[in-house]
Amino acid sequence: MSGGMIRKAIVLLPLLLTAWYADQTHAYVQVWQTNLTLWAHAVSEVPHKPRPAMNYGLTLLHAGDAEAGTRYMWHAYTLAQAPHVPSWDRQRTTRYVVAQSR
């Protein structure tokens, strides 16, 4: 590689990385607007995990949507019973769901 190509790479690489980071930031700004958008996105990305479903359910409950919040809390409970879920996550999710259903 010649000295000119190395200098070009040294200049272009940071510019390309900056452009990529700016694009990623722009893409996720909408996701982080509110807790509802954040947890809705998390549930859509990992629908098989109980923690995002539980947090989305809690957020819905706090927003005043008791029906949808309760539905997601019980969905999280169901997901937590799957064999791939670690026992600590299963126990924590179960404890939260039971406490919220009282």
Stockholm file with secondary structure:
# STOCKHOLM 1.0

chainA/1-102         MSGGMIRKAIVLLPLLLTAWYADQTHAYVQVWQTNLTLWAHAVSEVPHKPRPAMNYGLTLLHAGDAEAGTRYMWHAYTLAQAPHVPSWDRQRTTRYVVAQSR
#=GR chainA/1-102 SS CCHHHHHHHHHHHHHHHHHHHHHHHHHHHTTTSSHHHHHHHHHHHCTTCHHHHHHHHHHHHHHTCHHHHHHHHHHHHHHHTSTTSCHHHHHHHHHHHHHHHC
#=GC SS_cons         CCHHHHHHHHHHHHHHHHHHHHHHHHHHHTTTSSHHHHHHHHHHHCTTCHHHHHHHHHHHHHHTCHHHHHHHHHHHHHHHTSTTSCHHHHHHHHHHHHHHHC
//
